[in-house]
Amino acid sequence: MSATTIIPHETVEIDVDSLELSTGRLICLIRPSWISKNLIFKPLGTDNIYYSIFPTSDEDEQHGAVIKVYPANSDVYIDHQKELQLIDQLVQHEIAPPVLLTFTNGYISNYALGKTLDNKEEHTQ
């Protein structure tokens, strides 16, 4: 197994109520070509934790990034450093997309291609 990847870290706390304003600089650190583009922030789910980010000029949001903002006080019950280590191990086995940048209360990763599941689908092997 290879050594743990060093992920850039910014000591910034993101506010989900002003996500567009508070993440602009971070996004441009990992996607410099997005500096002059309008970005779309799309919530993934209803819990205000995950957001898909992609430029308006890109019709395919799968070429975007995903931002995860940790809930307030989640460090009481989740070891976020251990979570990042586990994600890194999954990346090494090509199971998860890499984390591109961390910040005080979350991280930004590549978008993981996937398929929305329907509860009517059957499990097959």
C-alpha positions in Angstrom: 0.0 0.0 0.0 1.3 3.5 -0.9 1.9 6.3 1.6 -1.0 8.5 2.6 -1.7 11.4 0.1 -1.0 14.9 1.4 -4.2 16.9 0.9 -3.9 20.7 0.8 -5.6 22.4 3.8 -7.0 25.9 4.2 -7.9 27.2 7.7 -11.2 28.6 6.6 -14.7 27.8 8.0 -17.5 27.6 5.4 -20.9 28.9 6.2 -23.6 26.9 4.3 -25.9 30.0 4.4 -23.4 31.9 2.2 -21.9 28.9 0.4 -21.3 30.7 -2.9 -19.4 33.6 -1.2 -17.4 31.5 1.3 -16.2 28.8 -1.1 -15.3 30.9 -4.2 -11.6 31.2 -3.3 -11.3 27.5 -2.3 -12.9 26.4 -5.6 -10.5 28.5 -7.6 -7.5 26.9 -5.8 -8.4 23.5 -7.1 -10.1 24.6 -10.4 -8.3 27.7 -11.6 -10.1 27.7 -14.9 -13.4 28.3 -13.0 -12.2 31.8 -11.8 -14.2 33.7 -14.5 -17.2 31.4 -14.6 -20.5 31.5 -12.8 -20.8 28.4 -10.6 -23.9 26.4 -9.7 -24.2 25.0 -6.2 -26.7 22.2 -6.1 -27.6 20.4 -2.8 -27.2 16.7 -2.8 -29.9 15.5 -0.5 -31.8 17.5 2.1 -29.3 17.7 5.0 -27.2 20.7 3.9 -24.0 18.6 4.1 -23.1 17.8 0.4 -23.3 20.1 -2.6 -22.4 19.6 -6.2 -20.5 22.5 -7.7 -20.0 23.0 -11.5 -19.7 25.9 -13.9 -22.9 27.0 -15.7 -21.0 26.5 -19.0 -20.6 22.8 -18.3 -23.8 21.0 -19.1 -22.5 17.8 -17.4 -22.3 18.4 -13.6 -20.3 15.2 -13.3 -17.2 17.2 -14.3 -17.7 19.3 -11.3 -16.7 18.9 -7.7 -18.5 17.9 -4.4 -18.2 19.9 -1.2 -18.9 18.4 2.1 -19.6 20.7 5.1 -19.5 19.0 8.5 -22.5 19.7 10.7 -22.0 21.8 13.8 -20.4 19.8 16.6 -20.0 16.7 14.5 -16.5 16.3 15.7 -18.0 15.1 19.0 -19.1 11.9 17.4 -17.0 11.7 14.2 -13.2 11.6 13.9 -12.9 13.7 10.7 -9.2 12.9 10.4 -9.9 9.2 10.5 -12.7 9.7 7.9 -10.2 11.4 5.5 -7.7 8.6 6.1 -10.3 6.0 5.2 -11.3 8.0 2.1 -7.7 8.0 1.1 -7.5 4.2 1.4 -10.6 3.9 -0.7 -9.0 6.2 -3.3 -5.9 4.0 -3.4 -8.1 1.0 -4.2 -10.0 3.1 -6.8 -13.3 2.9 -4.9 -13.8 6.6 -4.1 -12.9 9.9 -5.7 -10.0 11.8 -4.2 -10.3 14.6 -1.8 -8.8 17.7 -3.4 -8.7 20.1 -0.5 -9.8 20.2 3.1 -10.9 23.2 5.2 -11.8 23.7 8.8 -15.3 22.3 8.6 -15.2 20.0 5.5 -13.6 19.1 2.3 -13.9 19.3 -1.5 -13.6 16.1 -3.6 -14.0 15.1 -7.2 -17.4 14.1 -8.3 -18.1 10.4 -8.1 -19.9 9.0 -11.2 -22.8 6.9 -10.0 -26.4 5.9 -10.6 -29.4 6.9 -8.6 -30.9 3.8 -7.2 -34.6 3.0 -7.1 -36.0 0.9 -4.2 -37.8 -1.2 -6.8 -34.6 -2.4 -8.3 -33.5 -5.9 -7.3 -30.1 -6.8 -6.0 -28.2 -9.0 -8.4 -24.8 -10.5 -8.4 
